[in-house]
Every structure is written in C-alpha cells, then in structure tokens.
Amino acid sequence: MQSGLWWCGLIATVLAMLSDFNPSKIADNFKFEGAKTAVEIQHKMDAQGLFCPEPVMMLHSQIAEMAVGECVEILATDPSTRRDFIKFCSFLGHELLVDEEENGVFRYVIRKQEN
C-alpha cells in the first residue's frame, strides 16, 4: 500500500509538470486573514471531491496562468494533496503559505515564485 502512495505522488508530480489542464473554478480577489499577516488571494481553486493526480494537475495549470507574487487558495478533500502540494512547491520553488485541515477539508494558500 505504501508503495502505491509513493507512485501516486510521483505520477502526480510528473503529470503536473506536463499538464495543460485548465481549471474552471477560479475566482479573483479573495482575502485570507492569517494568524500573523493578511494574505491577498487573487485566485481560488476548488478541488473538493477530486483525487490524485487531478488536484495537482489543476494547481500546475493555475500557477502557469498566474503572475509572480500572486496567491491561490485551494480547497481539497483528498488527504494526499498535503504530500503532493508540499512536493510541488518544493520542486518548483513556490511558497506554501497555508496548510491546514478542518472537518476533512484541506486548505492551502500558495504564492507563485519565479522559476
């Protein structure tokens, strides 16, 4: 089982780098009041109900359309998004600002950095 999860993460990362998927659930100009600072959220992505590798593919497409410094808020229900989004940000150099879970809904805020 653990081996299967590893493969899913690897496939999600590769597909995210190659995907041309265009997310349709994006909204502009949202604000998130974090514990330390307010973060301006320019994009919103709803990946609830989707499973690996779809959320990371959507994120890759969304990040490609964003300007450097813009933030996207993602809502997801697949627990593997935590692993996938951390790896995605680490591999591509983007900043994971928020990583939290409440009642089975995972919430992330990612800021695009220069590649």
Backbone as CSV, one residue per row, in Angstrom:
resi,resn,N_x,N_y,N_z,CA_x,CA_y,CA_z,C_x,C_y,C_z
1,MET,0.823,-1.198,0.000,0.000,0.000,0.000,0.864,1.258,0.000
2,GLN,1.899,1.299,0.817,2.781,2.455,0.879,3.437,2.688,-0.475
3,SER,3.809,1.614,-1.169,4.423,1.739,-2.483,3.469,2.396,-3.469
4,GLY,2.191,2.062,-3.387,1.187,2.658,-4.265,1.056,4.149,-4.043
5,LEU,1.122,4.587,-2.789,1.037,6.016,-2.491,2.237,6.762,-3.047
6,TRP,3.405,6.155,-2.966,4.610,6.777,-3.499,4.473,6.980,-5.000
7,TRP,4.001,5.942,-5.710,3.814,6.049,-7.154,2.807,7.130,-7.505
8,CYS,1.729,7.220,-6.732,0.703,8.232,-6.989,1.315,9.627,-6.894
9,GLY,2.132,9.858,-5.872,2.795,11.150,-5.715,3.744,11.446,-6.858
10,LEU,4.488,10.443,-7.305,5.419,10.614,-8.413,4.660,10.917,-9.698
11,ILE,3.609,10.158,-9.958,2.814,10.373,-11.163,2.176,11.760,-11.129
12,ALA,1.661,12.165,-9.966,1.039,13.482,-9.839,2.041,14.586,-10.139
13,THR,3.262,14.440,-9.654,4.283,15.449,-9.893,4.626,15.540,-11.371
14,VAL,4.821,14.400,-12.020,5.152,14.386,-13.443,4.001,14.944,-14.271
15,LEU,2.776,14.504,-13.968,1.627,14.998,-14.715,1.433,16.497,-14.510
16,ALA,1.702,16.968,-13.314,1.558,18.397,-13.045,2.521,19.200,-13.898
17,MET,3.704,18.680,-14.118,4.698,19.402,-14.897,4.354,19.392,-16.384
18,LEU,3.597,18.400,-16.835,3.321,18.253,-18.256,1.903,18.643,-18.652
19,SER,1.047,18.854,-17.699,-0.372,19.028,-17.971,-0.717,20.386,-18.569
20,ASP,-1.693,20.391,-19.440,-2.258,21.626,-19.970,-3.675,21.817,-19.442
21,PHE,-4.041,21.092,-18.373,-5.386,21.154,-17.814,-5.715,22.571,-17.372
22,ASN,-6.893,23.054,-17.717,-7.289,24.417,-17.377,-8.400,24.384,-16.335
23,PRO,-8.142,24.737,-15.073,-9.183,24.701,-14.055,-10.270,25.718,-14.335
24,SER,-11.507,25.332,-14.070,-12.624,26.233,-14.351,-13.163,26.907,-13.102
25,LYS,-12.713,26.471,-11.938,-13.245,27.008,-10.694,-12.284,27.998,-10.078
26,ILE,-12.180,29.186,-10.668,-11.248,30.202,-10.199,-12.022,31.489,-9.941
27,ALA,-11.777,32.123,-8.820,-12.375,33.424,-8.523,-11.251,34.390,-8.187
28,ASP,-11.508,35.659,-8.343,-10.463,36.669,-8.134,-10.693,37.474,-6.860
29,ASN,-9.586,37.995,-6.342,-9.580,38.984,-5.265,-10.248,38.514,-3.968
30,PHE,-9.706,37.461,-3.376,-10.145,36.987,-2.079,-9.086,37.358,-1.057
31,LYS,-9.472,37.546,0.185,-8.516,37.850,1.251,-8.579,36.771,2.309
32,PHE,-7.426,36.404,2.821,-7.334,35.459,3.921,-6.613,36.157,5.054
33,GLU,-7.250,36.213,6.213,-6.625,36.815,7.392,-5.940,35.699,8.173
34,GLY,-4.641,35.559,7.992,-3.885,34.522,8.675,-3.554,34.927,10.099
35,ALA,-2.943,34.001,10.826,-2.598,34.240,12.220,-1.595,35.384,12.358
36,LYS,-0.671,35.520,11.402,0.376,36.529,11.529,0.150,37.718,10.600
37,THR,-0.255,37.451,9.366,-0.416,38.532,8.399,-1.609,38.258,7.496
38,ALA,-2.101,39.304,6.874,-3.161,39.149,5.883,-2.502,38.807,4.547
39,VAL,-3.070,37.849,3.856,-2.549,37.426,2.564,-3.598,37.761,1.511
40,GLU,-3.199,38.496,0.499,-4.097,38.817,-0.614,-4.187,37.595,-1.524
41,ILE,-5.398,37.095,-1.713,-5.612,35.913,-2.549,-6.267,36.362,-3.848
42,GLN,-5.560,36.170,-4.952,-6.071,36.597,-6.243,-6.850,35.500,-6.970
43,HIS,-6.604,34.235,-6.614,-7.225,33.114,-7.319,-7.731,32.093,-6.306
44,LYS,-8.770,31.397,-6.675,-9.342,30.371,-5.810,-9.591,29.118,-6.643
45,MET,-9.239,27.970,-6.090,-9.378,26.702,-6.800,-10.105,25.706,-5.905
46,ASP,-11.162,25.092,-6.419,-11.926,24.098,-5.665,-11.639,22.716,-6.222
47,ALA,-10.883,21.923,-5.471,-10.551,20.558,-5.876,-11.250,19.539,-4.981
48,GLN,-12.303,19.950,-4.307,-13.029,19.055,-3.416,-13.684,17.939,-4.239
49,GLY,-13.553,16.710,-3.758,-14.123,15.557,-4.445,-13.209,14.964,-5.507
50,LEU,-12.096,15.615,-5.805,-11.155,15.103,-6.795,-10.048,14.320,-6.099
51,PHE,-9.470,13.361,-6.814,-8.424,12.525,-6.252,-7.168,12.605,-7.112
52,CYS,-6.064,12.211,-6.494,-4.758,12.188,-7.135,-4.869,11.525,-8.511
53,PRO,-4.358,12.147,-9.546,-3.486,13.313,-9.613,-4.207,14.610,-10.011
54,GLU,-5.538,14.608,-10.073,-6.268,15.776,-10.570,-5.973,17.088,-9.833
55,PRO,-5.981,17.125,-8.487,-5.727,18.415,-7.821,-4.381,19.034,-8.168
56,VAL,-3.340,18.233,-8.230,-2.011,18.790,-8.529,-1.917,19.196,-10.006
57,MET,-2.642,18.519,-10.883,-2.688,18.919,-12.290,-3.385,20.276,-12.417
58,MET,-4.477,20.452,-11.690,-5.186,21.730,-11.694,-4.289,22.844,-11.162
59,LEU,-3.571,22.548,-10.071,-2.682,23.540,-9.478,-1.587,23.948,-10.458
60,HIS,-1.014,22.985,-11.144,0.044,23.297,-12.108,-0.472,24.247,-13.189
61,SER,-1.653,23.970,-13.696,-2.241,24.821,-14.730,-2.550,26.213,-14.191
62,GLN,-3.080,26.276,-12.967,-3.409,27.559,-12.356,-2.160,28.396,-12.137
63,ILE,-1.110,27.795,-11.596,0.150,28.503,-11.340,0.722,29.055,-12.651
64,ALA,0.603,28.294,-13.732,1.141,28.736,-15.021,0.461,30.007,-15.507
65,GLU,-0.804,30.212,-15.153,-1.563,31.385,-15.586,-1.369,32.593,-14.670
66,MET,-0.740,32.399,-13.519,-0.606,33.458,-12.523,0.666,34.269,-12.726
67,ALA,0.637,35.506,-12.244,1.829,36.346,-12.220,2.648,36.013,-10.967
68,VAL,3.941,36.247,-11.043,4.811,36.033,-9.890,4.312,36.905,-8.733
69,GLY,4.219,36.314,-7.541,3.763,37.023,-6.350,2.285,36.853,-6.056
70,GLU,1.502,36.394,-7.039,0.076,36.167,-6.795,-0.114,34.889,-5.988
71,CYS,-1.257,34.839,-5.267,-1.568,33.689,-4.426,-2.831,32.993,-4.903
72,VAL,-2.865,31.687,-4.698,-4.047,30.882,-4.990,-4.432,30.139,-3.712
73,GLU,-5.728,30.140,-3.423,-6.259,29.362,-2.305,-6.881,28.100,-2.887
74,ILE,-6.542,26.941,-2.323,-7.049,25.663,-2.804,-7.803,24.968,-1.692
75,LEU,-8.997,24.474,-2.000,-9.757,23.624,-1.093,-9.781,22.234,-1.694
76,ALA,-9.465,21.217,-0.882,-9.409,19.838,-1.364,-9.881,18.889,-0.279
77,THR,-10.327,17.709,-0.688,-10.754,16.692,0.277,-9.870,15.455,0.241
78,ASP,-8.981,15.355,-0.717,-8.078,14.209,-0.820,-6.875,14.440,0.092
79,PRO,-6.680,13.588,1.112,-5.555,13.776,2.037,-4.189,13.743,1.357
80,SER,-4.079,13.098,0.201,-2.777,13.041,-0.474,-2.369,14.398,-1.045
81,THR,-3.297,15.368,-1.092,-2.915,16.694,-1.586,-1.876,17.332,-0.677
82,ARG,-1.910,17.008,0.602,-0.908,17.573,1.523,0.489,17.195,1.057
83,ARG,0.702,15.933,0.816,2.008,15.460,0.342,2.320,16.027,-1.041
84,ASP,1.340,15.971,-1.941,1.556,16.396,-3.318,1.862,17.889,-3.426
85,PHE,1.141,18.725,-2.683,1.349,20.175,-2.780,2.666,20.589,-2.131
86,ILE,3.057,19.921,-1.058,4.356,20.203,-0.435,5.480,19.872,-1.426
87,LYS,5.389,18.711,-2.076,6.405,18.320,-3.062,6.383,19.262,-4.268
88,PHE,5.192,19.620,-4.720,5.039,20.521,-5.853,5.763,21.844,-5.581
89,CYS,5.480,22.426,-4.419,6.100,23.712,-4.060,7.604,23.574,-3.893
90,SER,8.035,22.525,-3.263,9.461,22.305,-3.050,10.186,22.122,-4.379
91,PHE,9.613,21.347,-5.267,10.250,21.041,-6.545,10.292,22.250,-7.468
92,LEU,9.202,23.034,-7.490,9.108,24.164,-8.424,9.442,25.509,-7.784
93,GLY,9.696,25.529,-6.464,10.145,26.746,-5.808,9.047,27.722,-5.411
94,HIS,7.790,27.276,-5.367,6.697,28.153,-4.948,6.574,28.106,-3.422
95,GLU,5.879,29.089,-2.860,5.803,29.227,-1.401,4.449,28.754,-0.880
96,LEU,4.474,27.733,-0.020,3.262,27.235,0.626,3.041,28.061,1.891
97,LEU,2.045,28.943,1.863,1.791,29.863,2.972,0.854,29.284,4.019
98,VAL,-0.125,28.490,3.575,-1.116,27.912,4.482,-1.282,26.446,4.133
99,ASP,-1.289,25.601,5.161,-1.520,24.166,5.022,-2.307,23.757,6.258
100,GLU,-3.639,23.671,6.117,-4.467,23.350,7.275,-5.622,22.448,6.868
101,GLU,-6.221,21.792,7.857,-7.338,20.884,7.620,-8.398,21.117,8.680
102,GLU,-9.637,21.163,8.249,-10.756,21.287,9.179,-11.936,20.496,8.640
103,ASN,-12.402,19.545,9.442,-13.559,18.712,9.086,-13.391,18.024,7.736
104,GLY,-12.204,17.530,7.457,-11.957,16.786,6.227,-11.709,17.642,4.994
105,VAL,-11.677,18.959,5.157,-11.381,19.852,4.033,-9.995,20.455,4.256
106,PHE,-9.121,20.218,3.291,-7.762,20.738,3.343,-7.743,22.085,2.643
107,ARG,-7.056,23.032,3.243,-6.984,24.389,2.700,-5.523,24.786,2.576
108,TYR,-5.174,25.235,1.389,-3.803,25.645,1.104,-3.823,27.033,0.480
109,VAL,-2.786,27.800,0.744,-2.550,29.044,0.023,-1.116,28.981,-0.461
110,ILE,-0.956,29.148,-1.776,0.364,29.033,-2.406,0.652,30.323,-3.159
111,ARG,1.862,30.851,-2.942,2.307,32.050,-3.655,3.282,31.639,-4.759
112,LYS,3.016,32.124,-5.966,3.889,31.808,-7.097,5.196,32.583,-6.963
113,GLN,6.288,31.856,-7.167,7.625,32.439,-7.166,8.184,32.333,-8.586
114,GLU,9.256,33.066,-8.857,9.898,32.940,-10.168,10.533,31.568,-10.288
115,ASN,10.435,31.006,-11.480,11.029,29.674,-11.703,12.457,29.787,-12.161
